Amino acid sequence: GSGYVDPIGVMRFHFKSASDLRNLEAFGASDPYARVLLSGYQKARTVTFRNNLNPEWDEVVYVPVHSPHEKVTLEVMDEETINDDRTLGSVDLRVSDYVRENEEGGYEVDDERQLISSPLRSGRSQKGTLNYTVAFYPAIPVVNPEDEEKEEENLNGDAEGTDLSRKSTDSKRVGGHSKTASVDSKATTA
């Protein structure tokens, strides 16, 4: 993974609801879910509401972002059983609208979470409204107790990198440090 870049932070999307969605179904109504695309790739999605043109998802998703220049698309999809899911319209956002650098060169928290209601566009037409909030939390040690999910993800992510490197250096060092060697060897043989 030489191409891996550390995220600058995490964007929090609260998909509250949508209203007056396009109905693509011959029978019944659309089966909408909302998803987050980052530079064209799906990174997170909500549950699907069956047969509902006014879904109240009230669901929060977190998406790591790697640069203020990334493009985020919030898209409402109609879930299909057999064919590909179809778009019910989307909203484009700029990460840079939520990511601000401070004087130290780090990033600011953006946690106002103002409710945004955006018209959903599909090609040239416009139908339905998406209601959501956006927040941004920098990757550096800002701990927000409400975001336990995010912290768990971070811990898991960090553990992979740092613990492995720590283990490998510890095992090399075992011979040199007599104090730890006895403990280590017990631990390793146990």
Accessible surface in RSA format (square Angstrom, percent):
REM  Atomic radii and reference values for relative SASA: ProtOr
REM  Chains: A
REM  Algorithm: Lee & Richards
REM  Probe-radius: 1.40
REM  Slices: 20
REM RES _ NUM      All-atoms   Total-Side   Main-Chain    Non-polar    All polar
REM                ABS   REL    ABS   REL    ABS   REL    ABS   REL    ABS   REL
RES GLY A   1   110.01 135.7   0.00   N/A 110.01 135.7  42.46 116.5  67.55 151.3
RES SER A   2   126.00 106.5  82.32 109.9  43.68 100.6  60.78 129.4  65.21  91.4
RES GLY A   3    68.94  85.0   0.00   N/A  68.94  85.0  45.22 124.1  23.72  53.1
RES TYR A   4   145.08  67.7 116.57  66.3  28.51  74.2 100.40  75.5  44.67  55.1
RES VAL A   5    91.48  60.2  85.23  77.2   6.25  15.1  88.69  77.1   2.78   7.6
RES ASP A   6   105.70  74.0  96.69  96.2   9.01  21.3  29.61  69.7  76.09  75.9
RES PRO A   7    34.44  25.1  28.87  26.3   5.56  20.2  28.87  23.8   5.56  34.6
RES ILE A   8    28.43  16.2  21.57  16.1   6.86  16.5  27.21  19.6   1.22   3.3
RES GLY A   9     0.08   0.1   0.00   N/A   0.08   0.1   0.08   0.2   0.00   0.0
RES VAL A  10    11.30   7.4  11.30  10.2   0.00   0.0  11.30   9.8   0.00   0.0
RES MET A  11     0.06   0.0   0.06   0.0   0.00   0.0   0.03   0.0   0.03   0.0
RES ARG A  12    14.90   6.3  14.82   7.6   0.08   0.2   0.00   0.0  14.90   9.0
RES PHE A  13     0.22   0.1   0.22   0.1   0.00   0.0   0.22   0.1   0.00   0.0
RES HIS A  14    26.68  14.6  26.68  18.5   0.00   0.0  18.48  19.0   8.20   9.5
RES PHE A  15     0.00   0.0   0.00   0.0   0.00   0.0   0.00   0.0   0.00   0.0
RES LYS A  16    73.88  36.0  71.87  44.1   2.01   4.8  29.99  27.0  43.90  46.8
RES SER A  17    18.25  15.4  18.25  24.4   0.00   0.0   4.66   9.9  13.59  19.0
RES ALA A  18     1.93   1.8   0.00   0.0   1.93   4.4   0.00   0.0   1.93   5.1
RES SER A  19    42.66  36.0  42.66  56.9   0.00   0.0  29.61  63.1  13.04  18.3
RES ASP A  20    81.82  57.3  77.17  76.8   4.65  11.0  27.87  65.6  53.95  53.8
RES LEU A  21     1.77   1.0   0.00   0.0   1.77   4.5   0.00   0.0   1.77   4.8
RES ARG A  22    51.57  21.7  51.57  26.3   0.00   0.0  20.01  27.3  31.56  19.1
RES ASN A  23    65.62  45.3  38.22  36.9  27.41  66.0  15.44  37.2  50.19  48.5
RES LEU A  24    58.50  32.6  36.83  26.3  21.67  54.5  41.80  29.4  16.71  45.0
RES GLU A  25    48.34  27.8  31.92  24.1  16.42  39.1   3.43   6.6  44.91  36.7
RES ALA A  26    95.93  88.2  50.46  77.9  45.47 103.4  62.72  88.3  33.21  88.0
RES PHE A  27   183.30  91.7 166.98 103.4  16.33  42.5 170.84 103.6  12.47  35.7
RES GLY A  28    54.87  67.7   0.00   N/A  54.87  67.7  31.34  86.0  23.54  52.7
RES ALA A  29    19.34  17.8  16.60  25.6   2.74   6.2  16.60  23.4   2.74   7.3
RES SER A  30     0.00   0.0   0.00   0.0   0.00   0.0   0.00   0.0   0.00   0.0
RES ASP A  31    25.63  18.0  25.63  25.5   0.00   0.0   0.00   0.0  25.63  25.6
RES PRO A  32     0.00   0.0   0.00   0.0   0.00   0.0   0.00   0.0   0.00   0.0
RES TYR A  33     7.72   3.6   7.72   4.4   0.00   0.0   0.00   0.0   7.72   9.5
RES ALA A  34     0.00   0.0   0.00   0.0   0.00   0.0   0.00   0.0   0.00   0.0
RES ARG A  35    44.46  18.7  44.46  22.7   0.00   0.0   0.00   0.0  44.46  26.9
RES VAL A  36     0.00   0.0   0.00   0.0   0.00   0.0   0.00   0.0   0.00   0.0
RES LEU A  37    20.37  11.3  20.07  14.4   0.30   0.8  20.07  14.1   0.30   0.8
RES LEU A  38     5.78   3.2   4.22   3.0   1.57   3.9   4.22   3.0   1.57   4.2
RES SER A  39    64.93  54.9  42.02  56.1  22.92  52.8  42.06  89.6  22.88  32.1
RES GLY A  40    60.13  74.2   0.00   N/A  60.13  74.2  31.15  85.5  28.98  64.9
RES TYR A  41   160.25  74.8 158.46  90.2   1.79   4.6 112.00  84.2  48.25  59.5
RES GLN A  42    80.11  44.8  51.77  37.8  28.34  67.5  17.78  37.9  62.33  47.3
RES LYS A  43   109.89  53.6  77.56  47.6  32.33  77.0  31.06  28.0  78.83  84.0
RES ALA A  44    17.94  16.5   8.32  12.8   9.63  21.9  17.81  25.1   0.13   0.3
RES ARG A  45    85.87  36.1  71.62  36.5  14.26  34.0  33.99  46.5  51.88  31.4
RES THR A  46     3.05   2.2   0.00   0.0   3.05   7.3   1.37   1.8   1.67   2.5
RES VAL A  47    85.40  56.2  79.53  72.0   5.87  14.1  85.24  74.1   0.16   0.4
RES THR A  48    28.87  20.5   7.14   7.2  21.73  51.8   6.46   8.7  22.41  33.9
RES PHE A  49    57.18  28.6  54.03  33.5   3.15   8.2  57.18  34.7   0.00   0.0
RES ARG A  50   145.96  61.3 128.39  65.4  17.57  41.8  68.92  94.2  77.04  46.7
RES ASN A  51    97.82  67.5  77.44  74.8  20.39  49.1  18.72  45.0  79.11  76.5
RES ASN A  52    43.41  29.9  39.73  38.4   3.68   8.9   5.70  13.7  37.70  36.4
RES LEU A  53    48.55  27.0  44.08  31.5   4.47  11.2  44.08  31.0   4.47  12.0
RES ASN A  54    82.98  57.2  76.80  74.2   6.18  14.9  25.68  61.8  57.30  55.4
RES PRO A  55     0.00   0.0   0.00   0.0   0.00   0.0   0.00   0.0   0.00   0.0
RES GLU A  56   122.31  70.2 114.24  86.4   8.07  19.2  40.37  78.1  81.94  66.9
RES TRP A  57    13.61   5.5   0.00   0.0  13.61  32.0   0.00   0.0  13.61  22.1
RES ASP A  58   101.08  70.8  81.12  80.7  19.97  47.2  24.14  56.8  76.94  76.7
RES GLU A  59    43.86  25.2  41.20  31.2   2.65   6.3  22.73  44.0  21.13  17.2
RES VAL A  60    42.50  28.0  25.84  23.4  16.66  40.1  25.84  22.5  16.66  45.2
RES VAL A  61    14.87   9.8  11.05  10.0   3.82   9.2  14.87  12.9   0.00   0.0
RES TYR A  62    26.11  12.2   9.50   5.4  16.61  43.2   2.81   2.1  23.30  28.7
RES VAL A  63     0.51   0.3   0.30   0.3   0.21   0.5   0.51   0.4   0.00   0.0
RES PRO A  64    52.27  38.1  50.65  46.2   1.62   5.9  50.65  41.8   1.62  10.1
RES VAL A  65     0.19   0.1   0.19   0.2   0.00   0.0   0.19   0.2   0.00   0.0
RES HIS A  66    62.56  34.2  54.04  37.6   8.52  21.8  42.87  44.2  19.69  22.9
RES SER A  67    31.94  27.0  31.40  41.9   0.54   1.2  28.76  61.3   3.17   4.4
RES PRO A  68    28.70  20.9  27.73  25.3   0.97   3.5  27.73  22.9   0.97   6.1
RES HIS A  69   165.60  90.5 133.97  93.1  31.63  80.9  97.53 100.5  68.07  79.2
RES GLU A  70    34.45  19.8  27.89  21.1   6.56  15.6  16.31  31.5  18.14  14.8
RES LYS A  71   110.68  54.0 107.67  66.1   3.01   7.2  63.10  56.8  47.58  50.7
RES VAL A  72     0.22   0.1   0.22   0.2   0.00   0.0   0.22   0.2   0.00   0.0
RES THR A  73    16.45  11.7  16.45  16.7   0.00   0.0   8.34  11.2   8.11  12.3
RES LEU A  74     0.00   0.0   0.00   0.0   0.00   0.0   0.00   0.0   0.00   0.0
RES GLU A  75    19.27  11.1  19.27  14.6   0.00   0.0   0.69   1.3  18.58  15.2
RES VAL A  76     0.00   0.0   0.00   0.0   0.00   0.0   0.00   0.0   0.00   0.0
RES MET A  77    13.79   7.1  13.79   9.1   0.00   0.0  13.79  11.7   0.00   0.0
RES ASP A  78     0.00   0.0   0.00   0.0   0.00   0.0   0.00   0.0   0.00   0.0
RES GLU A  79    37.63  21.6  35.21  26.6   2.43   5.8  11.14  21.5  26.50  21.6
RES GLU A  80    36.77  21.1  23.19  17.5  13.58  32.3   2.39   4.6  34.39  28.1
RES THR A  81   141.59 100.7 103.24 104.7  38.35  91.4  76.73 103.1  64.86  98.0
RES ILE A  82   162.06  92.2 129.26  96.3  32.80  79.1 133.20  95.9  28.86  78.3
RES ASN A  83   105.95  73.1  92.73  89.6  13.22  31.8  26.48  63.7  79.47  76.8
RES ASP A  84   125.25  87.7 115.89 115.3   9.36  22.1  36.88  86.8  88.37  88.1
RES ASP A  85    45.16  31.6  28.10  28.0  17.06  40.3   7.15  16.8  38.00  37.9
RES ARG A  86    89.67  37.6  85.56  43.6   4.11   9.8  47.48  64.9  42.19  25.6
RES THR A  87    54.82  39.0  47.06  47.7   7.76  18.5  44.97  60.4   9.85  14.9
RES LEU A  88     0.00   0.0   0.00   0.0   0.00   0.0   0.00   0.0   0.00   0.0
RES GLY A  89     0.25   0.3   0.00   N/A   0.25   0.3   0.25   0.7   0.00   0.0
RES SER A  90    28.32  23.9  25.52  34.1   2.80   6.5   0.63   1.4  27.69  38.8
RES VAL A  91    17.74  11.7  13.07  11.8   4.67  11.2  17.74  15.4   0.00   0.0
RES ASP A  92    90.03  63.1  64.11  63.8  25.92  61.3  22.97  54.1  67.06  66.9
RES LEU A  93    19.42  10.8  14.91  10.7   4.51  11.3  19.42  13.6   0.00   0.0
RES ARG A  94   153.19  64.3 151.93  77.4   1.26   3.0  57.93  79.2  95.26  57.7
RES VAL A  95     0.05   0.0   0.00   0.0   0.05   0.1   0.00   0.0   0.05   0.1
RES SER A  96    49.31  41.7  36.74  49.0  12.57  29.0  25.55  54.4  23.76  33.3
RES ASP A  97    65.41  45.8  53.56  53.3  11.84  28.0  20.62  48.5  44.78  44.7
RES TYR A  98    34.14  15.9  33.90  19.3   0.24   0.6  20.42  15.3  13.71  16.9
RES VAL A  99    10.35   6.8   0.55   0.5   9.81  23.6   0.55   0.5   9.81  26.6
RES ARG A 100   127.88  53.7 124.03  63.2   3.85   9.2  57.60  78.7  70.28  42.6
RES GLU A 101   110.73  63.6  81.75  61.8  28.98  69.0  24.65  47.7  86.08  70.3
RES ASN A 102    44.45  30.7  31.09  30.0  13.37  32.2  13.98  33.7  30.47  29.5
RES GLU A 103   178.35 102.4 137.24 103.8  41.10  97.9  60.92 117.8 117.42  95.9
RES GLU A 104   149.74  86.0 111.48  84.3  38.25  91.1  69.91 135.2  79.82  65.2
RES GLY A 105    45.65  56.3   0.00   N/A  45.65  56.3  25.25  69.3  20.40  45.7
RES GLY A 106    24.18  29.8   0.00   N/A  24.18  29.8  23.08  63.3   1.09   2.4
RES TYR A 107    48.03  22.4  36.93  21.0  11.10  28.9  17.72  13.3  30.32  37.4
RES GLU A 108    75.18  43.2  72.62  54.9   2.56   6.1  19.14  37.0  56.04  45.8
RES VAL A 109    63.84  42.0  39.44  35.7  24.39  58.8  39.44  34.3  24.39  66.2
RES ASP A 110    17.01  11.9  12.80  12.7   4.20   9.9   6.34  14.9  10.67  10.6
RES ASP A 111    58.27  40.8  37.43  37.3  20.85  49.3  15.18  35.7  43.09  43.0
RES GLU A 112   130.33  74.8 102.19  77.3  28.14  67.0  47.00  90.9  83.33  68.0
RES ARG A 113    60.21  25.3  46.14  23.5  14.07  33.5  25.51  34.9  34.70  21.0
RES GLN A 114   125.39  70.1 114.98  84.0  10.41  24.8  40.78  86.8  84.61  64.2
RES LEU A 115   105.46  58.7  74.81  53.5  30.65  77.1  74.81  52.5  30.65  82.5
RES ILE A 116    48.81  27.8  45.68  34.0   3.13   7.5  48.81  35.2   0.00   0.0
RES SER A 117    66.76  56.4  38.76  51.7  28.01  64.5  25.29  53.9  41.47  58.1
RES SER A 118    12.69  10.7  11.82  15.8   0.87   2.0   4.36   9.3   8.32  11.7
RES PRO A 119    59.94  43.7  56.09  51.1   3.84  14.0  56.52  46.7   3.42  21.2
RES LEU A 120     0.00   0.0   0.00   0.0   0.00   0.0   0.00   0.0   0.00   0.0
RES ARG A 121   136.14  57.2 132.58  67.6   3.56   8.5  44.01  60.1  92.13  55.8
RES SER A 122    29.13  24.6  19.83  26.5   9.30  21.4   5.07  10.8  24.06  33.7
RES GLY A 123    80.40  99.1   0.00   N/A  80.40  99.1  44.79 122.9  35.60  79.7
RES ARG A 124   244.83 102.8 208.03 106.0  36.79  87.6  85.99 117.5 158.84  96.3
RES SER A 125    54.32  45.9  45.71  61.0   8.61  19.8  46.12  98.2   8.21  11.5
RES GLN A 126    93.84  52.5  66.05  48.3  27.79  66.2  17.85  38.0  75.99  57.6
RES LYS A 127    80.20  39.1  74.69  45.8   5.50  13.1  58.53  52.7  21.67  23.1
RES GLY A 128    10.68  13.2   0.00   N/A  10.68  13.2   1.29   3.5   9.39  21.0
RES THR A 129    43.50  30.9  43.50  44.1   0.00   0.0  15.79  21.2  27.70  41.9
RES LEU A 130     0.00   0.0   0.00   0.0   0.00   0.0   0.00   0.0   0.00   0.0
RES ASN A 131    25.99  17.9  25.99  25.1   0.00   0.0   5.39  13.0  20.60  19.9
RES TYR A 132     1.38   0.6   1.38   0.8   0.00   0.0   0.00   0.0   1.38   1.7
RES THR A 133     4.72   3.4   4.72   4.8   0.00   0.0   3.78   5.1   0.94   1.4
RES VAL A 134     4.27   2.8   0.00   0.0   4.27  10.3   0.00   0.0   4.27  11.6
RES ALA A 135     0.09   0.1   0.00   0.0   0.09   0.2   0.00   0.0   0.09   0.2
RES PHE A 136     0.00   0.0   0.00   0.0   0.00   0.0   0.00   0.0   0.00   0.0
RES TYR A 137     0.40   0.2   0.25   0.1   0.14   0.4   0.25   0.2   0.14   0.2
RES PRO A 138     6.79   5.0   2.93   2.7   3.86  14.0   2.93   2.4   3.86  24.0
RES ALA A 139    47.68  43.8  21.80  33.6  25.88  58.9  24.60  34.6  23.08  61.1
RES ILE A 140   114.13  64.9 110.65  82.4   3.48   8.4 113.00  81.4   1.13   3.1
RES PRO A 141   120.15  87.6  87.24  79.5  32.91 119.6  98.29  81.1  21.86 135.9
RES VAL A 142    63.21  41.6  48.50  43.9  14.72  35.5  52.19  45.3  11.03  29.9
RES VAL A 143   100.76  66.3  74.19  67.2  26.56  64.0  74.72  64.9  26.03  70.6
RES ASN A 144    29.99  20.7  26.84  25.9   3.16   7.6   6.17  14.8  23.82  23.0
RES PRO A 145   104.07  75.8  95.31  86.9   8.76  31.8  99.92  82.5   4.14  25.8
RES GLU A 146   112.73  64.7  82.87  62.7  29.86  71.1  50.44  97.6  62.29  50.9
RES ASP A 147     0.93   0.7   0.52   0.5   0.41   1.0   0.84   2.0   0.09   0.1
RES GLU A 148   111.73  64.1 110.82  83.8   0.90   2.2  30.85  59.7  80.88  66.0
RES GLU A 149   105.94  60.8 100.17  75.8   5.76  13.7  42.94  83.1  63.00  51.4
RES LYS A 150     8.06   3.9   8.06   4.9   0.00   0.0   7.87   7.1   0.19   0.2
RES GLU A 151    52.73  30.3  52.19  39.5   0.55   1.3  21.22  41.0  31.52  25.7
RES GLU A 152   105.70  60.7 105.08  79.5   0.62   1.5  35.38  68.4  70.32  57.4
RES GLU A 153    87.17  50.0  79.03  59.8   8.14  19.4  44.85  86.8  42.32  34.6
RES ASN A 154    59.92  41.3  55.40  53.5   4.52  10.9  18.38  44.2  41.54  40.1
RES LEU A 155   117.23  65.3 114.52  81.9   2.70   6.8 115.00  80.8   2.22   6.0
RES ASN A 156    96.32  66.4  91.45  88.4   4.87  11.7  25.55  61.5  70.77  68.4
RES GLY A 157    41.01  50.6   0.00   N/A  41.01  50.6  31.24  85.7   9.77  21.9
RES ASP A 158    87.61  61.4  82.01  81.6   5.60  13.2  23.04  54.2  64.57  64.4
RES ALA A 159    42.99  39.5  37.13  57.3   5.85  13.3  41.55  58.5   1.44   3.8
RES GLU A 160   118.75  68.2 112.49  85.1   6.26  14.9  47.45  91.8  71.29  58.2
RES GLY A 161    49.74  61.3   0.00   N/A  49.74  61.3  42.54 116.8   7.19  16.1
RES THR A 162    69.61  49.5  67.23  68.2   2.39   5.7  62.01  83.3   7.61  11.5
RES ASP A 163    50.90  35.7  50.52  50.3   0.38   0.9   8.90  21.0  42.00  41.9
RES LEU A 164   114.08  63.5 109.69  78.5   4.39  11.0 110.18  77.4   3.91  10.5
RES SER A 165    65.10  55.0  58.39  77.9   6.71  15.4  50.34 107.2  14.76  20.7
RES ARG A 166   140.74  59.1 137.66  70.2   3.07   7.3  59.22  80.9  81.52  49.4
RES LYS A 167   132.70  64.7 128.18  78.7   4.51  10.7  98.93  89.0  33.76  36.0
RES SER A 168    52.26  44.2  44.73  59.7   7.53  17.3  41.90  89.2  10.36  14.5
RES THR A 169    56.31  40.0  55.31  56.1   0.99   2.4  52.61  70.7   3.69   5.6
RES ASP A 170    62.87  44.0  60.04  59.8   2.82   6.7  16.28  38.3  46.58  46.5
RES SER A 171    73.36  62.0  56.65  75.6  16.72  38.5  46.53  99.1  26.84  37.6
RES LYS A 172   161.75  78.9 128.23  78.7  33.51  79.8 106.27  95.7  55.47  59.1
RES ARG A 173   125.11  52.5 119.67  61.0   5.44  13.0  46.32  63.3  78.80  47.8
RES VAL A 174    39.79  26.2  38.79  35.1   0.99   2.4  39.79  34.6   0.00   0.0
RES GLY A 175    71.13  87.7   0.00   N/A  71.13  87.7  42.93 117.8  28.20  63.2
RES GLY A 176    73.75  90.9   0.00   N/A  73.75  90.9  40.72 111.7  33.03  74.0
RES HIS A 177    93.03  50.8  89.45  62.2   3.58   9.2  55.35  57.0  37.68  43.8
RES SER A 178    95.15  80.4  80.15 107.0  14.99  34.5  51.68 110.1  43.46  60.9
RES LYS A 179   184.81  90.2 168.44 103.4  16.37  39.0 119.09 107.2  65.72  70.0
RES THR A 180    67.52  48.0  66.85  67.8   0.67   1.6  63.71  85.6   3.81   5.8
RES ALA A 181    22.17  20.4  21.95  33.9   0.22   0.5  22.14  31.2   0.03   0.1
RES SER A 182    60.65  51.2  52.33  69.8   8.31  19.2  43.88  93.4  16.77  23.5
RES VAL A 183    94.95  62.5  93.50  84.6   1.45   3.5  94.46  82.1   0.48   1.3
RES ASP A 184    39.78  27.9  38.84  38.7   0.94   2.2   7.00  16.5  32.79  32.7
RES SER A 185    50.91  43.0  49.07  65.5   1.84   4.2  37.21  79.2  13.70  19.2
RES LYS A 186   146.57  71.5 143.51  88.1   3.06   7.3 104.05  93.7  42.52  45.3
RES ALA A 187    68.36  62.9  44.38  68.5  23.99  54.6  54.43  76.6  13.93  36.9
RES THR A 188   108.96  77.5  77.61  78.7  31.35  74.7  76.83 103.2  32.13  48.6
RES THR A 189   117.73  83.7  83.39  84.5  34.35  81.9  77.92 104.7  39.81  60.2
RES ALA A 190   115.76 106.4  49.74  76.8  66.02 150.2  89.43 125.9  26.33  69.8
END  Absolute sums over single chains surface
CHAIN  1 A    11709.4       9338.4       2371.0       6381.4       5328.0
END  Absolute sums over all chains
TOTAL         11709.4       9338.4       2371.0       6381.4       5328.0
